[in-house]
Amino acid sequence: MSSPLPSATNKQGQSETQQASTLHHSEVRIRPEEVRAYDDSSRKPVLLAFFLALVWLLVGTVLGDLSSFKFDRPDLLTEQAYLTFGRLRPAHLNVMVYGWASTAMFAVSLWLMPRLCRTTLRWQFAAVSGILVWTLGLGIGLVLLLAGVSDGLEWLELDRYWADPLLVLGASLVGASIWKTLGARQVQHLYVSVWYIAASYPWFAIIFIAGNLPIFKGVESAAVNWFYAHNALGLWLTTVNLGLIYYLLPKIIGRPIYSYWLSLVGFWGLALFYALNGMHHLIGGPLPSWMIATSITASIMMIIPVVAVGINQHMTVVGRFGAMRYSPALTLAVIAAMSYTAVSLQGILTALASVNRITHFTHWTIAHSHLGLYMFVTLSLFGGMYYILPRVLGREWPSPRLIRAHILLAGGGMVLYVLALGIGGVLQGLSLMNPGEAFEISVAQTKPWLLLRSVSAVIISAGHLIFVYHCWRLAYSSRQGHAQHPPFFELKPVLVKKGSAS
């Protein structure tokens, strides 16, 4: 590894800043001092959001490990009600989705928008206030959840009266800063990342408020629950991270996005089809057949935007995969992009009734969700932090070895996790469908795979600890021995010829 974060340059040594016109239309002839002004304007909210995201990452890791260990030792930590699985598991889910992922996405959005709009961040105070209000709401919701106060809806367990209004207000304040910056843009063309990020905030407000309205009962409540839960992934977590990946891939390798028109198909296809997908989680339930059929059809139609995005991102990087040896941000962005394609195609497959009969209500669903929430969303955010933090703090990552260790532990551990629960879930489903086998047999068949899940959880946790420690070293390390400017301004090639000095 020549440098933890080398910048993309051409053969003549042209810097990333100088050749930006070939990467993003909205960054034509941008000067280094302009870039510094954009980054400085968003520095405070970006660092605050990343710091809080790391705190939530550690909290969520502990909650997730305890939840996993309880499958192997059901009597572990059962003396107190707040340590039972029924409270720890939803607490883990909410902390990872709304604490780690969403807070880190605030930072990514607030950093990218000024650069792509070529203007300073507007309403910085609103952005900072929004992040703090969001954190307060999640903290209140988490305490109430562990105390036994839950709305009882998956992905919507946080109290709708004390916690949820603060989440809506917090996201709205951050979104207001994003949209105010967009309105003050100094460019005519909007790069694809801007579409995804700007659309995410009104979409989140709509689906979150709809999901929490206390007017739905029974079957209606289940339908609205999965309308929200599925769209929280597709119209919130997915959109911001696709915007980040669309930024990182061309920026690092020094090549424009393969096709503007494919990016149009990917964005509008997602907006059109994804909102109708959620009901395929209720196949076999007491819902109208037209509703289930519509959801299955929309799930199958998702192959259009998924393939469009997959081709666009692959063709952007093809021929430059060697750069992954030198850029951890590119490595993680590529893995995340591939995982998005994989989890989307997997979701289309499991929406089919014949497949859904086997996989639903099994550990396969947990494997599928982690392929999306971790291999796609979390690895994308890790890549974003590897790229953004040096540019905000003005220094290099201190240790390439820690970067390698983090990527290997987090990525390798999650591959083991997904494979273990995927295989165990299919065996569990086949056993449940066999009328000649008792329920206990399906439970016994999953035990070895659940043990592998716990092993992988420990491996992933080690990766998280290394990453947080490395972020601390980056933040508090002396500039001496590191570049005086972040890698964005350095004249280093992406690929180094064999035998050249590192």
N, C-alpha and C positions, 0 to 999 in steps of 0.2 A: 504494500500500500504506500504509494508515493506521498500522499497527503490525505488526511481524513476527509477533507472536502475540497478537492480541486475544482476549479471552475472550468466551464466550457470555453475553449478557444479554438480558433482555426489554425491552419498550418503556419500562417504568418505571425502568430502570436497575438492576434487581435483579441482584445479583452471581451468578456461577456457583455459588458456595458456597450462597447462600440458596435457589436454585431447584433444588438437586441432587435433590430428591425427585421432580422430573419427569424426571430423566435416568436414575438408577440406583436401584433400590429399596433397595440396600444402603447408600446414602449419604443417608438421610433426616435432615433437620435437622442436618446436620453443621456444626460450628463451625470457623472458620478456625484456631484454635489446635489443634484436634484434627487437622486436615489436616497442619499443620506437624509435629506429633508423629509422625504416620505417616511422613511424608517423611524426617524426621530419623532415624528408626529404621532406614531402609533406605539412607540416604545413602552410607555407606562402601562396601557391596557394589555399589550401583548405579553409583557413579562409577568404581570399580575395573573393573567389567565393561565399561562403555562405553569407558574408556581402552584396555583390552586389545583390545576389538573394533576400535577405530580403528587400532591398530597392525597387527592381522591384516588389516584392509581394505587398508592400503597394501602389505603383503607379498603378499597375494593378487592385488592389481592388477598388480604387477610380474610375478609368475609368469604371470598370464593374458595380459598383453601379449606377453611373450616366446613363449608358446605359440602365440599368434595369428600373430606375425611369422614363425614358422618355416614356416607354410603358404605364405607368399610367398617366403621365402628359406630353403629347407631346409638350407643349409650354415651358417646363422647359429649361432654359438656351439656348435660340435660338437667342439671340442678336448677338452673335459672331459665325462666320462660324466654327471656330475650336472646338466649343462646341456642334455642331450638331451631331445627331446620326450617320450619315454616316461617320464621322471621329472618333468619340469616340469608336464605336464598334470595328472596325479593329485595332485601337490603343490598346484597351484592349486585344484582341486576341494575337497580336504580343508581347506585353509586358509579358503576362503570359506564352506564349510558348517559346519565345526566351530570355526573361529577367529572369523571375522567374525559370521556369522549366529547361531550358537548362543550365543556369549558375549554378544552384544547382547540375545538373548532371555532370558538369565539376568537381565540388568538390568531388562528390561521386566517380567518375572514378579515380581521382588522389589519393584518399585515399585508395581505394580498391586494385588498381593494385600493389603497392609495397608489400602489405601484402600477396596477393595471389601469387606473383612471388618471394617472399622472397628476395627482393633486395630493395635498396633505389630508390627513384624516380629519374629518369634521366631527364636531360634538364629542371630543375626547372624554369630557366629564360624564356625558351620558353613557359612553361605552364602559368606563370604569364603574360607574354607579350600577349599570346593568349587571356586570359581572359579580359585584358584591351582593346585589339583591338576589340574583340567581343562587349564589352560594348560600345565603341565609335561608332561602326557601328550601333548598335541598337539605341543609342541616336540620331544619325544623322537621321536615318530612321524614328524615332518617331516624331521628330520635323517636318520633311518634310511631314509626313503623316497628322499631325494635320494642317499643312499649305495647305493641299489639293493636295500634290504630291503623287500619288499612282499608282502602276502598275495595279490596278484593278483586281487582281486575288486573290481568297481567299487563305489565309495563305502565300501569296506572295506579299502582298501589299507594303512592303518596297521597296524603290527605288533601281532598279537593277544596277544603275551606281554609286551611292554614298554610299549606305549602304551595299548592298549584297556582294561586293568584300571584305569588311572588315569582314563580318560574316564568309565568306569562309576562309579567312586568319586566323582569330582568332581560329576557330574550327580546322583548320589544324595544328596550332602550339600546341594546347592542344593535339590533336591526335598524333603529332610527339613525344611528351613527353610520352604518353601512350605506343606507339609502341616501342620506344627506351627502356623503362622499361621492356616491354615484351621480347624484344630481349636479355636483360641482365638477364633474370630470372635464378634462382638457383634451379629450380624444373623441373622434366621431365613431370609430369602429369599436364594438365591444367584444373583447376576446371571450371565448367559450367559458373560461373560468368565472367571469363576471356573471354570466347568465345563471350558472349553477348556484353560486354563493348568494347573489341577490334574491333569487327565487326561494331559497331555503327558508328565510325568515318569515315571510307571510304564510308560506305553506305550513311551517311549524305552528304558528299561532292558530291557524284555521283548524288543523287536525287535533291539536292539543285541547283547545277549547271545546270542540265537538265531542271528543272522547270523554271529557270530564263533566259534561252537562248532566245534572242529576234527574233527568226526566225520562230516562230509558229504564225499562224493567224487563226481567226475564230474557227471552230470546232476543228481543231488541237490544238489550244491553250487551249480550254476547256479540251480536253483529257489529255494533258500534265499537266495542272493545277491539275487535280484530281489524276493523277499518283503521283505527288509530295505530295499533301495535305494528301492523305491516307497513303502514305509511311512515311511521317514525323511522323505520329503517330506510325506506325508499325515497322519501321526500324530505328527509332531514340529514340523517347520518350519511347516506349515499351521496347526496348532492354536493355537500361541502367537500367531501373527500374526493369525489371525481373532479371537482374544480381544482383542488390541490394537485392531483396527479396530472391533470392537463397542463398545469403550470410547470411542475417539476421536470417532466420528461423532456420537453424541448429545451428548457432553460439549461439543463445540465449538459446535454449532449450537443448543443449548438445546432439544432436542426428544427425547422418549423413543423407544426402539426401536419400530419400527412394529408388530411382532407377537411376543409371547412364544412363541406356539405354533409359529410358523415357525422361531424359534431352536431350539426342541426338535427339530423335524424335521431341521434342518440338522446339529445335533450328533449325534444318534443315528443318522441316516442315514450320516454320515461314519464313525462307529464301526462300523456294521454292514457296510457295503459296501467301504470302502477297503482293508481288510486283505487282500482277495482279489484285488486288481487286478494285482499284480506280474507274473503269468505271461503277460500279453499282450505282454510284451517278448520272449517266447520262442516266439511263433507261428512254426511251421515247424520248430521244434527237436524233438529226440527225447524229448518228454514225453508222458505219457498224454493222449489227446484230452479226457477228462473234466476234466482240470486246466485245459487251455487254454479249454475251453468255459465252465467256471465263472468263470474270470477275465474273459473277454469279457462274460459276463452281468452280473457284479458291476460291471464298468466302465460298462456301459450304465445300470445301476440308479443309478449315482452321479449321474445327472441329477436325481434327487429332492432330495438335500441341496444340490446346487449351485444349482439353481433356487430352492430355499427361501431359501438364504442371499443369493443375488443379489437376489431380490424384497425381502427384509427390509431389506437395506442400502440399496437404491435408494429404496424408499418412505420410509425414514428421512430421506434427504437431499433428496428431490424437493421443489422449491420453495425450497430454500435453497442451491442450487449457487453462487449469487452470493457466498456467504461464502468460497469458495475464493480469491477475489481478495485476501482479507485474512489468510488463515491457511494458511501452508505445510504445517502438520501435516494440515489437512483436505484440502488439494490432494493430497498424497501418499497419504493414507488412501483417498481416493476412487479415485485411479488404481490403487492396489494392489487395492482391492476389485473393480474392473472387470477387472483382470488375472487375479484369482483365478477369476472366472467364465469369462473367455476361455480360460485355460489348461486349466481343467477340462473345458469343452466340447470343446476341441481334443483333450484326452486321450481322451475318450469316442469321438471320431471316429476317432482313430488306433488304437484298440483293435479296430476292425472289420478283419477279415482282408483285405478287398479294398483298404482304404486302407493297412494295415500293410505290404503287399507292396511298395508304392511308397516309403513314407517310412522304413522300418526300414533301419538301417545307412547312413544318409545324414546330411548336415548338417541336415536338417529336425529330427532328434532333438535336436541341440544348440540350435537355435532354440527348440524347444518347452521344453526344460529351462530356458533363460534367461528365457523368458516367465514361468515359475513362480518360479525362484530369484531373479531380479532384479526384474522388473516387479511381482511380487507381494511376495515376502519382503523383498528389500532396500529397496524404496521404502516399504514398511510400516514397517520399522525406522528409516529416515531420518525418516519422519513422527513416529514415537514419540520419537526423540531431539530433534526440533524442539519437541515438546510437553513432554517430561519434563525436559530439562536446565535450562531457565530456572526451573522450579519447585524443582529440587534446589539450584541455585546461587544462586537469589534475584536474578536479574538478566535483563535482556532480551538478545536476540540483537543484536549491535552493528550489523549491516549488512543491510538489506533487499535491497540490490543483490547481495550475495554469495549470499543465499538464492535469488534469482531465477536467478542464473547457475548455481548448483548444480543446481537442479531442471531447467532447460532442457538443460544439458549431459548430466546423467545420464539423464533421461527421453528426450530426443531421440536421444542416442547409442544407447540400447538399442532404441528403435523401429527405427532404421536397422539395427542388428545383427540383430534378429529378422526383419525383412523380407528382408534380404540372404541370410541362411542359410536362411530358409524357402523363398524362390524357388529359390535354388541347390540346396537339398536335393531339391525336387520334380523339377527338371530332371535332377539326378544320378540319382534313382531311376528315372525314365522311361528314361534312357539305359541303366542297368544291366539293365532288363527287356527291352531290345531285343536279341534274339539276333544281329542283323545288325551291331551296333556293337561295336567293340573297347573293352576296359576303359579304355584311354587317353583315349577320347573323353569318357567320363563325368568323368574327372579334369580334362580341359581345360575342360569346361563350367562347372566350379565355380570356376575361377581368378578371374574378375572379382568374383564374389560373396565370395570369401575376402579379396580386397583391400579390399572395402567393410567386411568384418568388422574388419580391422585398423584402418581409418580410424575406425570407430565405437568401437573399443577405446581409441584415443587420446582421442577426445572424452569418453568415460566417465571415463577416468583423470583428465582435467582437472577434471571435476566432483568426483571424489573428493578431489583435492588441495585444491580450494576449500573443500569441506565440512570436511576435517580442519583446515585453517587457520582457518576460522571458529569451529570448536569450541575451538581454542586461544585465539582472541581472546575468546570468551565466558568461558572459564575464568579468564583472567588479566587481563581488562579491569577498569578501576576502576569502582566503582559510581556514581561521579559522572557525571551526565548520563543515567543509566538509572533506571528505576523502583526504588524502595526495596523493593518487593515484586514477586514474579513476577506475570505477567499473570493468573494464576488469581484474584487478589484485586482486580483492577482493574475499574472500572466503565466499560467501553467497549462500545459496541454492535458486533455482528458486522458489520452493514451500515451504511455511512455514506451519508447522503443526498447526492445529487449537488450539488456546489457548496459543501459544508460544509468546514470547515477540517480538514486531515489531522493 
